[in-house]
């Protein structure tokens, strides 16, 4: 598959999706018709979107994931290759469907609801990963969707001195195991609450840090983020914006953090850039339309 580059700086493994995003006035009760406007069709997925942001900021990236041989799959692959991302690690499942999502955004409330279908083909297996590509990277980024393959990548990365960043969105036990092999583990508020069985982001950071990551963070949407970074607390509110659609904000938050790590920034600056980039994404429909350009990044002083 196209766009192969040896030694990509960031190797990503995880979800890639095609998203249909529509804007509604208010979420409807059951058994009603609800008109939507301003529909956007865009590729998505936590790791895939993070890599798109990084590629636009000049970072070489490679992606491993699963697609069907359907129209959606072709569109997803073309969107990645169009950004200069190496797709050699993407496996095509013949006769199967690609991941798809319909997303309804409520601009006045700055929130969105995602209805999604996972890929209908077999998950990515460890044997399908070219682990040499992982060893050549500076950072491995995973969302833990393919747990066995992700774990194999994480173990390979750690042995090779490659830093591991995990994006933990929805809770499942596999992500807890991945935390043990992660350097940086940044979760959603939903994951943190499910992990702890209560809402306490600070305690969630402490518990995650005890598993091994040197940085454990929780993103809190409009409330910002909290993180325990090598024993130091970092906590800030989100950048104040009038959010149109929050799709992709968490994905680009992770991209911003990774960008900072690659630049050797202090953790405070890594998180600050991540939060600003995520806020910029929320200003436009879709997870990729609002990704700030490298010029905007420089103008902002990062």
Secondary structure as GFF3:
##gff-version 3
##sequence-region A 1 302
A	DSSP	beta_strand	10	13	.	.	.	ID=ss1
A	DSSP	beta_strand	17	23	.	.	.	ID=ss2
A	DSSP	beta_strand	37	44	.	.	.	ID=ss3
A	DSSP	alpha_helix	46	56	.	.	.	ID=ss4
A	DSSP	beta_strand	61	68	.	.	.	ID=ss5
A	DSSP	alpha_helix	71	82	.	.	.	ID=ss6
A	DSSP	beta_strand	86	93	.	.	.	ID=ss7
A	DSSP	beta_strand	99	106	.	.	.	ID=ss8
A	DSSP	beta_strand	111	117	.	.	.	ID=ss9
A	DSSP	three_ten_helix	126	128	.	.	.	ID=ss10
A	DSSP	alpha_helix	131	136	.	.	.	ID=ss11
A	DSSP	beta_strand	139	142	.	.	.	ID=ss12
A	DSSP	alpha_helix	147	160	.	.	.	ID=ss13
A	DSSP	beta_strand	163	168	.	.	.	ID=ss14
A	DSSP	alpha_helix	173	179	.	.	.	ID=ss15
A	DSSP	beta_strand	184	188	.	.	.	ID=ss16
A	DSSP	alpha_helix	189	196	.	.	.	ID=ss17
A	DSSP	alpha_helix	201	210	.	.	.	ID=ss18
A	DSSP	beta_strand	215	219	.	.	.	ID=ss19
A	DSSP	three_ten_helix	221	223	.	.	.	ID=ss20
A	DSSP	beta_strand	225	229	.	.	.	ID=ss21
A	DSSP	beta_strand	232	236	.	.	.	ID=ss22
A	DSSP	alpha_helix	249	263	.	.	.	ID=ss23
A	DSSP	alpha_helix	267	281	.	.	.	ID=ss24
A	DSSP	alpha_helix	294	300	.	.	.	ID=ss25
###
